[in-house]
């Protein structure tokens, strides 16, 4: 295994295994290339993990509704809490969620969502307390795509939908016009500010500003998205030091803004908060069965890969 030291102004010396991250030499200024390499190297230091997470959603818009899309559906709840056990190993991941589901009549019932991606298929198991006397009713399926909700609950990825890719890989693949635009401090932690642009499907350009802390293993402290209409989303990351002096997410808050159809202005939509418990451990060995769901015996499972069904044994 090779070991390297990467240095940039104001940063500490970072030792670690060389990652598989590659990019087109000369595509960005040299200081951007060094920064991306350091982010990639730190990404490679966290290879697996498992623990408890709490996901909370708070809405500031009391009259949110989906009347245009579905007039019969009520407005989403103004607050929702989901208890999660999350695990990952490389690109493999599993998410077990427990929450209260709100129904169109305003009532709610307990529900569980279990999803596991082993690199080739996703096992899905849903349990909802909608049977007689509140008994649980189960449904299962197997899919060929990764359906694990990493975007909202994987603490490695700052609650951004980056397909389970390391952050540096995502930045390199999806953002253009990358440049370092300065140095700022967040919570007394010096940060390098990286800026890049992403062109969306509707040709709207979204500016991404990313605050990176060299003294915290090049972890991301803040990620802000905006367009010509205004701010779209801000992700703030609080870190703690865990195993082997590695900095890992303790809490993430995502503030979201949406375009108001009446005023044509971006208005505050609400926030989500991801809290990672102290029992979350990293760089542990997880068995292959961790990333497979044990379906209840006798349950009919829909196999989306073959467009068929089978009975769980």
N, C-alpha and C positions, 0 to 999 in steps of 0.2 A: 504493500500500500504506500502511495506517495503522500508526502506531507508538504504543505506550503505555508508561507507567510505572505499575507497581502496587507499592504499599508496604504493609507490615504491620510491626508492632512487632518489632524484633529482626532484620528482614530487610534485605538489600541491595536497591538499586534495580535492577529487572530491566527490560531493554529487549528487545523482540522483536515479531514480527508477531502481530497479533490472530488467534486461532484461531477455528474455527467452533463452539467450545463455548458452549452456552446452557443456562440452567437457570431455574427458576421464581423470580423475584425474591421475596424475603421468605420463601422456603421454609426457609432456614437463618439462623442468626445472621450478621451482617455479616462477622465475622472468618472464618467458614467459607466464605462466598461469595468473599472475597478470596483465600483460600488455594486454593480450587478453580480460580479463574481463573488464578492464577500457575502451578499445576501444568499446566493446560491449555495455557498459553502456552509453557511449557518443552517439553511434548510436541510442540508444533508446530515446534520448532527442529530436531528430528531427523526427517528425511523419508525417508532411505534408508540402507542400509548393507550390507556384506558382509564376511565373514571366517570364521575357524576358531573352533570352540567344542568343548570337551570336556565331555561329560555323564557323570557317575559316580553310581552308586547303591550305597549301603552299607546292609545290613540288620543290625539288632541282634538280630533274632529268628531264632535258628538253626534252629528247627523250624517255620518258616513253611510252610504247605502249602495246597493247595486241595482237600483230600480230600472236603469236603462237596459242592463244585460239580462236581468231576471227580476221582474217586479214582485214575484212571490217570495223572494228570499229577503230575510231581514238584514239590517246593517250588521256587519261583523262586530264582535264584542269589543268594548272599549279597553278591556284588559284580558289577557290570556296568559296562563302560566303552564309550561310544559316541563316535566321532570324527565331527564334524559340520562341514559348510560351510553356513552360513546366510546368506540374503540377503532383503532386504525393500525395498519402495518403496511408501510409503503403505500401503494394505491388501493389496497384492500381497506374496507371500512364497514362498520356496523353501527346502527342507531336504533335504540329501544326507547320509545316515547310513551309517557303516560300523561293524560290530560282529561279535561272535561270538554266534551263536544257540545256546542250550542246548536240547537235544531231550529227550523223555521217557526215553530210555535213558541219559541222563547225558552223552552225547557232545555236542560242539559243532562248528559249521562257520561259515565266514565268510558274511556276508550284507550286502547293501546295500539301502537303502530311499531312493528318490528321489521327492519329492513337490513339486509346484509349483502354486500358486494364482494365476491371473492376474486375479482379480476376477469371473470368470464360470464357470470350471471348474477342477477339480483333475486334473492328470496324475499318475498313480501308476505307478512302475516298481519292481518287486522283483527282486533277483538273489540267489539262494542257491546255495552250492556243494554241491549235493546230486545232481549228475549223475555219470556214469561218471568215475572217477579224480578226483573232486572238481571237476568242471567246473561252471560256473554255469548255472542254469536260471532263465529270466526269465518274469515275468508282468506284464501291464500292464492298466491300466483308466483310464477318464476318468469323473470324478464331477461332480455339480452342486453339491456342498457343499465347503466348505473343510476338507480333511483334513490340512493341514499341522500337525505337532505343535508349534504355537507355545507351548502351555502349558508345555512342558518345555525349550524351547531358544531362545525369542526373548528376547534380553537386554533388550528394552524393557519387558517386562511382568512382571518379577520372578517368572517361573515360575508365574504364576497364569493360570487359564483364563479370559481376558477377551475371547475372540473377536476378537482383533486390534484391539480398541478402544483409544484413548488411555486412560491410567489415570484421568484426571479424569472422562472420560465414563462409564467403568465404575462409579466411585464414585458419581457422580450418579444413575445409572440403577438401581443395585442395592442401595445402602445407604440406610437410613432413620435417623432420630434422630441425624443428624450433629451433633457438637459437638467443640470443642477442649477437651481436658481437662487441658492443662498443657504444660510445657516440660521436656524431658529431654536428656541428652547421651549420644551413642553414639560411641565412639572419639574423644572430645574434640570432636565436632561437635554444636553446638546443634541441637535438633530441636523442631518443633511436633508434638504428639501429637493426632491426629484419631481419633475413635471413632464407629462407626456399627454398625447392626444389619442383618443379612440374614435373612429368613425362608426356610428351605429348603422343598422339596416335602413333607417329612414334618412340616411346621409347627415344626420345631426352629429356635430362634433362635440365630444365630451372631453373636457379638460380634467385630467387626473393629477392631483398634487399629493405627494406621498412623503411623510416625515419619517426618516429612518434614523435610529439611534445606534451609532457605532459602538458606544460603551455598553449597550445591551444586546450584544451579539447581532447587531444590524437588524434588530426586530423593528417592525413598523409600529410607530406610536399613533399615527393618524393617517387616514386616507380620505381625501375629499374629492368628490365629483361635482362638476358644474358644467352648464352649457350657457348659450347666449341668453336663455330665459332666466337663469339664476342657479342657485345651489340645488343639487339633486340629492346628494347623500354625503354624510360625514360619519366615518367610523373612528372612534377613539378607543385605544387599546391600553389597558393597564397591565403591567407585567409583574411577575414574581420570579425569584430565583429558586430553581428546584434541582433535581438530580444532576450531579456532576457540574454544578455551577452554570447550568443552562437556564436562560431566561425564557419563560413561557407565559402564555396568556393567563391572567387572573380574572379579568373582566373586560368585556367589549360592549360599547354602547354605539348603536347605529341610529342616527337621526335622519329621517327621510322626508323629502319635500316632493310635492306633486303639483302638476299644473292645474289650476282652477279654471274650469270651463267658462265660468262667468267673467272673471276678471282677467283671464289669460296671464295670470301671474303664478309663480311658484309659491305655494303655501306649505307651512309645516304640517306634515301628515301624521307623524307619530314617531315613536322610538321603540327599538328592541334592545334588550339587555341580556347578554350571555354571561353567566357567572360560572366559573370553573372551580369545582370544589378542591380542597386541599388533598383529597384522596386520589386525585388524578396523577397517575404515574406514567413515566415515559421510558422509552428504550428498554422494554420488557419483551420477553418471548411469548407470543400468542399462538395457540394451536390453530390449525387450519379450520377446525370445527367452529372456532369463534366467528368465522365469517360465513356461516351457513345457519339457516333457521330450521329448527326441529318442528315440523308441522304436526299438529294433533293427528293421531291415528284415525283413519277413516274419513278425513277431510278431503273433499274434492279440490284439487289444485289446478288452476289454469296455467298451462305452459305456453307463454306468448312466443317462445322461440319456434315451436312447431305448430302453433295454432290448434292445440289439442288439450286434453285434460287427463289427469291421473289421480288415483286415490293414494293418499299418504299412508305409509306403513309404519 
